[in-house]
Amino acid sequence: NPPPQLTLKGRWLEDLGFNTGQPVIVTVERGRLVIETELRI
């Protein structure tokens, strides 16, 4: 059995600030998955 997996693809992700290889933070809030870019300061 493979583990659960979610794959997102498309240039629209880059338009929203998500770049290939960039770390993200995934949280669950009120039954929703929230995916945010990890800020690098």
mmCIF file of the N, C-alpha and C atoms, coordinates in Angstrom:
data_MODEL
# 
_entry.id   MODEL 
# 
loop_
_atom_site.group_PDB 
_atom_site.id 
_atom_site.type_symbol 
_atom_site.label_atom_id 
_atom_site.label_alt_id 
_atom_site.label_comp_id 
_atom_site.label_asym_id 
_atom_site.label_entity_id 
_atom_site.label_seq_id 
_atom_site.pdbx_PDB_ins_code 
_atom_site.Cartn_x 
_atom_site.Cartn_y 
_atom_site.Cartn_z 
_atom_site.occupancy 
_atom_site.B_iso_or_equiv 
_atom_site.pdbx_formal_charge 
_atom_site.auth_seq_id 
_atom_site.auth_comp_id 
_atom_site.auth_asym_id 
_atom_site.auth_atom_id 
_atom_site.pdbx_PDB_model_num 
ATOM 1   N N  . ASN A 1 1  ? 0.830   -1.196 0.000   1.00 0.00 ? 1  ASN A N  1 
ATOM 2   C CA . ASN A 1 1  ? 0.000   0.000  0.000   1.00 0.00 ? 1  ASN A CA 1 
ATOM 3   C C  . ASN A 1 1  ? 0.871   1.255  0.000   1.00 0.00 ? 1  ASN A C  1 
ATOM 4   N N  . PRO A 1 2  ? 0.736   2.105  -1.008  1.00 0.00 ? 2  PRO A N  1 
ATOM 5   C CA . PRO A 1 2  ? 1.498   3.360  -0.994  1.00 0.00 ? 2  PRO A CA 1 
ATOM 6   C C  . PRO A 1 2  ? 0.905   4.330  0.024   1.00 0.00 ? 2  PRO A C  1 
ATOM 7   N N  . PRO A 1 3  ? 1.737   5.213  0.574   1.00 0.00 ? 3  PRO A N  1 
ATOM 8   C CA . PRO A 1 3  ? 1.227   6.207  1.526   1.00 0.00 ? 3  PRO A CA 1 
ATOM 9   C C  . PRO A 1 3  ? 0.343   7.228  0.804   1.00 0.00 ? 3  PRO A C  1 
ATOM 10  N N  . PRO A 1 4  ? -0.515  7.931  1.540   1.00 0.00 ? 4  PRO A N  1 
ATOM 11  C CA . PRO A 1 4  ? -1.334  8.976  0.921   1.00 0.00 ? 4  PRO A CA 1 
ATOM 12  C C  . PRO A 1 4  ? -0.440  10.026 0.255   1.00 0.00 ? 4  PRO A C  1 
ATOM 13  N N  . GLN A 1 5  ? -0.889  10.526 -0.891  1.00 0.00 ? 5  GLN A N  1 
ATOM 14  C CA . GLN A 1 5  ? -0.079  11.478 -1.648  1.00 0.00 ? 5  GLN A CA 1 
ATOM 15  C C  . GLN A 1 5  ? -0.985  12.459 -2.372  1.00 0.00 ? 5  GLN A C  1 
ATOM 16  N N  . LEU A 1 6  ? -0.551  13.703 -2.433  1.00 0.00 ? 6  LEU A N  1 
ATOM 17  C CA . LEU A 1 6  ? -1.258  14.737 -3.172  1.00 0.00 ? 6  LEU A CA 1 
ATOM 18  C C  . LEU A 1 6  ? -0.245  15.409 -4.088  1.00 0.00 ? 6  LEU A C  1 
ATOM 19  N N  . THR A 1 7  ? -0.531  15.448 -5.390  1.00 0.00 ? 7  THR A N  1 
ATOM 20  C CA . THR A 1 7  ? 0.374   16.053 -6.354  1.00 0.00 ? 7  THR A CA 1 
ATOM 21  C C  . THR A 1 7  ? -0.308  17.256 -6.995  1.00 0.00 ? 7  THR A C  1 
ATOM 22  N N  . LEU A 1 8  ? 0.365   18.387 -6.974  1.00 0.00 ? 8  LEU A N  1 
ATOM 23  C CA . LEU A 1 8  ? -0.137  19.603 -7.621  1.00 0.00 ? 8  LEU A CA 1 
ATOM 24  C C  . LEU A 1 8  ? 0.842   19.987 -8.722  1.00 0.00 ? 8  LEU A C  1 
ATOM 25  N N  . LYS A 1 9  ? 0.324   20.257 -9.916  1.00 0.00 ? 9  LYS A N  1 
ATOM 26  C CA . LYS A 1 9  ? 1.171   20.621 -11.046 1.00 0.00 ? 9  LYS A CA 1 
ATOM 27  C C  . LYS A 1 9  ? 0.553   21.785 -11.796 1.00 0.00 ? 9  LYS A C  1 
ATOM 28  N N  . GLY A 1 10 ? 1.394   22.544 -12.445 1.00 0.00 ? 10 GLY A N  1 
ATOM 29  C CA . GLY A 1 10 ? 0.908   23.603 -13.324 1.00 0.00 ? 10 GLY A CA 1 
ATOM 30  C C  . GLY A 1 10 ? 1.650   24.910 -13.111 1.00 0.00 ? 10 GLY A C  1 
ATOM 31  N N  . ARG A 1 11 ? 1.732   25.663 -14.180 1.00 0.00 ? 11 ARG A N  1 
ATOM 32  C CA . ARG A 1 11 ? 2.417   26.963 -14.111 1.00 0.00 ? 11 ARG A CA 1 
ATOM 33  C C  . ARG A 1 11 ? 1.696   27.942 -13.194 1.00 0.00 ? 11 ARG A C  1 
ATOM 34  N N  . TRP A 1 12 ? 0.425   27.712 -12.956 1.00 0.00 ? 12 TRP A N  1 
ATOM 35  C CA . TRP A 1 12 ? -0.348  28.599 -12.079 1.00 0.00 ? 12 TRP A CA 1 
ATOM 36  C C  . TRP A 1 12 ? 0.239   28.629 -10.679 1.00 0.00 ? 12 TRP A C  1 
ATOM 37  N N  . LEU A 1 13 ? 0.902   27.541 -10.259 1.00 0.00 ? 13 LEU A N  1 
ATOM 38  C CA . LEU A 1 13 ? 1.527   27.515 -8.932  1.00 0.00 ? 13 LEU A CA 1 
ATOM 39  C C  . LEU A 1 13 ? 2.646   28.554 -8.846  1.00 0.00 ? 13 LEU A C  1 
ATOM 40  N N  . GLU A 1 14 ? 3.449   28.627 -9.905  1.00 0.00 ? 14 GLU A N  1 
ATOM 41  C CA . GLU A 1 14 ? 4.528   29.617 -9.933  1.00 0.00 ? 14 GLU A CA 1 
ATOM 42  C C  . GLU A 1 14 ? 3.955   31.040 -9.915  1.00 0.00 ? 14 GLU A C  1 
ATOM 43  N N  . ASP A 1 15 ? 2.849   31.241 -10.607 1.00 0.00 ? 15 ASP A N  1 
ATOM 44  C CA . ASP A 1 15 ? 2.194   32.556 -10.607 1.00 0.00 ? 15 ASP A CA 1 
ATOM 45  C C  . ASP A 1 15 ? 1.758   32.965 -9.202  1.00 0.00 ? 15 ASP A C  1 
ATOM 46  N N  . LEU A 1 16 ? 1.499   31.968 -8.348  1.00 0.00 ? 16 LEU A N  1 
ATOM 47  C CA . LEU A 1 16 ? 1.072   32.233 -6.975  1.00 0.00 ? 16 LEU A CA 1 
ATOM 48  C C  . LEU A 1 16 ? 2.238   32.272 -5.984  1.00 0.00 ? 16 LEU A C  1 
ATOM 49  N N  . GLY A 1 17 ? 3.480   32.121 -6.483  1.00 0.00 ? 17 GLY A N  1 
ATOM 50  C CA . GLY A 1 17 ? 4.641   32.224 -5.610  1.00 0.00 ? 17 GLY A CA 1 
ATOM 51  C C  . GLY A 1 17 ? 5.236   30.909 -5.161  1.00 0.00 ? 17 GLY A C  1 
ATOM 52  N N  . PHE A 1 18 ? 4.754   29.788 -5.712  1.00 0.00 ? 18 PHE A N  1 
ATOM 53  C CA . PHE A 1 18 ? 5.302   28.477 -5.370  1.00 0.00 ? 18 PHE A CA 1 
ATOM 54  C C  . PHE A 1 18 ? 6.278   28.061 -6.460  1.00 0.00 ? 18 PHE A C  1 
ATOM 55  N N  . ASN A 1 19 ? 7.539   27.819 -6.092  1.00 0.00 ? 19 ASN A N  1 
ATOM 56  C CA . ASN A 1 19 ? 8.572   27.458 -7.052  1.00 0.00 ? 19 ASN A CA 1 
ATOM 57  C C  . ASN A 1 19 ? 9.031   26.023 -6.833  1.00 0.00 ? 19 ASN A C  1 
ATOM 58  N N  . THR A 1 20 ? 9.488   25.380 -7.897  1.00 0.00 ? 20 THR A N  1 
ATOM 59  C CA . THR A 1 20 ? 9.962   24.002 -7.823  1.00 0.00 ? 20 THR A CA 1 
ATOM 60  C C  . THR A 1 20 ? 11.059  23.876 -6.775  1.00 0.00 ? 20 THR A C  1 
ATOM 61  N N  . GLY A 1 21 ? 10.918  22.894 -5.889  1.00 0.00 ? 21 GLY A N  1 
ATOM 62  C CA . GLY A 1 21 ? 11.915  22.630 -4.860  1.00 0.00 ? 21 GLY A CA 1 
ATOM 63  C C  . GLY A 1 21 ? 11.802  23.511 -3.631  1.00 0.00 ? 21 GLY A C  1 
ATOM 64  N N  . GLN A 1 22 ? 10.901  24.456 -3.642  1.00 0.00 ? 22 GLN A N  1 
ATOM 65  C CA . GLN A 1 22 ? 10.740  25.371 -2.513  1.00 0.00 ? 22 GLN A CA 1 
ATOM 66  C C  . GLN A 1 22 ? 10.001  24.669 -1.376  1.00 0.00 ? 22 GLN A C  1 
ATOM 67  N N  . PRO A 1 23 ? 10.511  24.768 -0.155  1.00 0.00 ? 23 PRO A N  1 
ATOM 68  C CA . PRO A 1 23 ? 9.803   24.171 0.982   1.00 0.00 ? 23 PRO A CA 1 
ATOM 69  C C  . PRO A 1 23 ? 8.446   24.844 1.197   1.00 0.00 ? 23 PRO A C  1 
ATOM 70  N N  . VAL A 1 24 ? 7.479   24.050 1.606   1.00 0.00 ? 24 VAL A N  1 
ATOM 71  C CA . VAL A 1 24 ? 6.153   24.582 1.929   1.00 0.00 ? 24 VAL A CA 1 
ATOM 72  C C  . VAL A 1 24 ? 5.733   24.084 3.298   1.00 0.00 ? 24 VAL A C  1 
ATOM 73  N N  . ILE A 1 25 ? 4.763   24.748 3.864   1.00 0.00 ? 25 ILE A N  1 
ATOM 74  C CA . ILE A 1 25 ? 4.176   24.348 5.140   1.00 0.00 ? 25 ILE A CA 1 
ATOM 75  C C  . ILE A 1 25 ? 2.735   23.939 4.852   1.00 0.00 ? 25 ILE A C  1 
ATOM 76  N N  . VAL A 1 26 ? 2.361   22.729 5.268   1.00 0.00 ? 26 VAL A N  1 
ATOM 77  C CA . VAL A 1 26 ? 0.998   22.237 5.076   1.00 0.00 ? 26 VAL A CA 1 
ATOM 78  C C  . VAL A 1 26 ? 0.362   22.068 6.447   1.00 0.00 ? 26 VAL A C  1 
ATOM 79  N N  . THR A 1 27 ? -0.775  22.708 6.653   1.00 0.00 ? 27 THR A N  1 
ATOM 80  C CA . THR A 1 27 ? -1.509  22.594 7.908   1.00 0.00 ? 27 THR A CA 1 
ATOM 81  C C  . THR A 1 27 ? -2.961  22.244 7.599   1.00 0.00 ? 27 THR A C  1 
ATOM 82  N N  . VAL A 1 28 ? -3.659  21.791 8.616   1.00 0.00 ? 28 VAL A N  1 
ATOM 83  C CA . VAL A 1 28 ? -5.091  21.512 8.492   1.00 0.00 ? 28 VAL A CA 1 
ATOM 84  C C  . VAL A 1 28 ? -5.828  22.487 9.398   1.00 0.00 ? 28 VAL A C  1 
ATOM 85  N N  . GLU A 1 29 ? -6.747  23.239 8.815   1.00 0.00 ? 29 GLU A N  1 
ATOM 86  C CA . GLU A 1 29 ? -7.536  24.213 9.570   1.00 0.00 ? 29 GLU A CA 1 
ATOM 87  C C  . GLU A 1 29 ? -9.009  24.011 9.249   1.00 0.00 ? 29 GLU A C  1 
ATOM 88  N N  . ARG A 1 30 ? -9.781  23.663 10.243  1.00 0.00 ? 30 ARG A N  1 
ATOM 89  C CA . ARG A 1 30 ? -11.227 23.453 10.087  1.00 0.00 ? 30 ARG A CA 1 
ATOM 90  C C  . ARG A 1 30 ? -11.543 22.525 8.915   1.00 0.00 ? 30 ARG A C  1 
ATOM 91  N N  . GLY A 1 31 ? -10.790 21.435 8.808   1.00 0.00 ? 31 GLY A N  1 
ATOM 92  C CA . GLY A 1 31 ? -11.048 20.442 7.773   1.00 0.00 ? 31 GLY A CA 1 
ATOM 93  C C  . GLY A 1 31 ? -10.530 20.797 6.391   1.00 0.00 ? 31 GLY A C  1 
ATOM 94  N N  . ARG A 1 32 ? -9.696  21.827 6.295   1.00 0.00 ? 32 ARG A N  1 
ATOM 95  C CA . ARG A 1 32 ? -9.126  22.237 5.012   1.00 0.00 ? 32 ARG A CA 1 
ATOM 96  C C  . ARG A 1 32 ? -7.609  22.122 5.051   1.00 0.00 ? 32 ARG A C  1 
ATOM 97  N N  . LEU A 1 33 ? -7.011  21.713 3.930   1.00 0.00 ? 33 LEU A N  1 
ATOM 98  C CA . LEU A 1 33 ? -5.559  21.739 3.805   1.00 0.00 ? 33 LEU A CA 1 
ATOM 99  C C  . LEU A 1 33 ? -5.145  23.146 3.397   1.00 0.00 ? 33 LEU A C  1 
ATOM 100 N N  . VAL A 1 34 ? -4.177  23.695 4.113   1.00 0.00 ? 34 VAL A N  1 
ATOM 101 C CA . VAL A 1 34 ? -3.650  25.021 3.797   1.00 0.00 ? 34 VAL A CA 1 
ATOM 102 C C  . VAL A 1 34 ? -2.183  24.844 3.434   1.00 0.00 ? 34 VAL A C  1 
ATOM 103 N N  . ILE A 1 35 ? -1.798  25.283 2.233   1.00 0.00 ? 35 ILE A N  1 
ATOM 104 C CA . ILE A 1 35 ? -0.426  25.150 1.756   1.00 0.00 ? 35 ILE A CA 1 
ATOM 105 C C  . ILE A 1 35 ? 0.156   26.549 1.617   1.00 0.00 ? 35 ILE A C  1 
ATOM 106 N N  . GLU A 1 36 ? 1.251   26.796 2.344   1.00 0.00 ? 36 GLU A N  1 
ATOM 107 C CA . GLU A 1 36 ? 1.883   28.116 2.342   1.00 0.00 ? 36 GLU A CA 1 
ATOM 108 C C  . GLU A 1 36 ? 3.351   27.981 1.983   1.00 0.00 ? 36 GLU A C  1 
ATOM 109 N N  . THR A 1 37 ? 3.899   29.021 1.338   1.00 0.00 ? 37 THR A N  1 
ATOM 110 C CA . THR A 1 37 ? 5.332   29.030 1.090   1.00 0.00 ? 37 THR A CA 1 
ATOM 111 C C  . THR A 1 37 ? 6.048   29.254 2.414   1.00 0.00 ? 37 THR A C  1 
ATOM 112 N N  . GLU A 1 38 ? 7.212   28.659 2.533   1.00 0.00 ? 38 GLU A N  1 
ATOM 113 C CA . GLU A 1 38 ? 8.014   28.841 3.740   1.00 0.00 ? 38 GLU A CA 1 
ATOM 114 C C  . GLU A 1 38 ? 8.847   30.097 3.546   1.00 0.00 ? 38 GLU A C  1 
ATOM 115 N N  . LEU A 1 39 ? 8.635   31.089 4.385   1.00 0.00 ? 39 LEU A N  1 
ATOM 116 C CA . LEU A 1 39 ? 9.355   32.350 4.250   1.00 0.00 ? 39 LEU A CA 1 
ATOM 117 C C  . LEU A 1 39 ? 10.809  32.175 4.641   1.00 0.00 ? 39 LEU A C  1 
ATOM 118 N N  . ARG A 1 40 ? 11.689  32.674 3.805   1.00 0.00 ? 40 ARG A N  1 
ATOM 119 C CA . ARG A 1 40 ? 13.126  32.644 4.102   1.00 0.00 ? 40 ARG A CA 1 
ATOM 120 C C  . ARG A 1 40 ? 13.576  34.067 4.353   1.00 0.00 ? 40 ARG A C  1 
ATOM 121 N N  . ILE A 1 41 ? 14.037  34.308 5.583   1.00 0.00 ? 41 ILE A N  1 
ATOM 122 C CA . ILE A 1 41 ? 14.467  35.670 5.951   1.00 0.00 ? 41 ILE A CA 1 
ATOM 123 C C  . ILE A 1 41 ? 15.975  35.721 6.031   1.00 0.00 ? 41 ILE A C  1 
# 
